[in-house]
Amino acid sequence: MLRWRNCLLAWLLLMAGALAWAQPAPAIAAASDLKFALDEIAGTFHKDTGRSLRISYGSSGNFARQIAQDAPFELFLSADESYVFQLAQQNHTPDRGQLYAIGRIVLFAPNGSPLKPDAQMTDLRAALSDGRIVRFAIANPEHAPYGRAAMQALQSAGLWDALRPRLVMGENVSQAAQFAASGSAQGGIFAYSLALAPAFGARGQYVLIPDKLHQPLRQRMVLTRKAGPTARAFYDYLQQSAARAVLKRHGFMLPGESLN
């Protein structure tokens, strides 16, 4: 009898585990600057745990609005912590989450462009004067944090008003990078993490924009009230040293580090 009970208990535990693994992969909302870094981390997470994720990339502002409207996301990785704070205040999250990275922006010119990137945007100023700039790409500042940082940097440099009629705005920073790297614009400002990826960086030249020209891109993640076990496990995984090393390799500063 005891052996039979032990066998039954083992079978029940096995079935419980199978049911847990059979749960659908959680929906994750992530800022598009995370595309290459997060895909790598998610791949390692799947290899280590066997658990899958469904990651959607886009603008943080749009995701925050969708979560507030009851979208089924279980984890939100925002490029601007203010969106996380808003969701927490509205009781869509159990807490205010964790700061996971600080982003940087670059001035980019595609191969063949007449624009020569420099940190002080000196040639961009000259290019505006002599007509070399017809189109310039940034993400939409209304809902994309990297677009807002680009606008702030251009305002600090005194170039925003002159450049504004020539702007081509991406729905998110990844689309802005595509506009710039494709050559459909003479240049653009987008995330350093994207410029480091061969899909973009190999198609032009870029330089880091001094962080003093814009507000810090403090990136925060938070679980929503819909979060299940896999989303919670990935949230914890993102805070471990291996995941943090991937973020750093992709150009993100980690919390506690100082800017150069």
GIMOVEN-V379640 format. One record per helix or strand. SS is the DSSP state (~ for helix, > for strand). FROM is the first residue (numbers start at 0). TO is the last residue. If there is no record, write none. Layout:
<<SS:FROM:TO> <SS:FROM:TO>>
This chain:
<<~:1:20> <>:25:30> <~:31:48> <>:52:57> <~:59:67> <>:72:77> <~:80:88> <>:92:92> <>:97:102> <>:104:109> <~:121:129> <>:135:138> <~:144:155> <~:159:163> <>:166:169> <~:172:180> <>:186:190> <~:191:194> <~:197:200> <>:203:207> <~:210:212> <>:216:223> <~:228:236> <~:240:248> <>:252:252>>
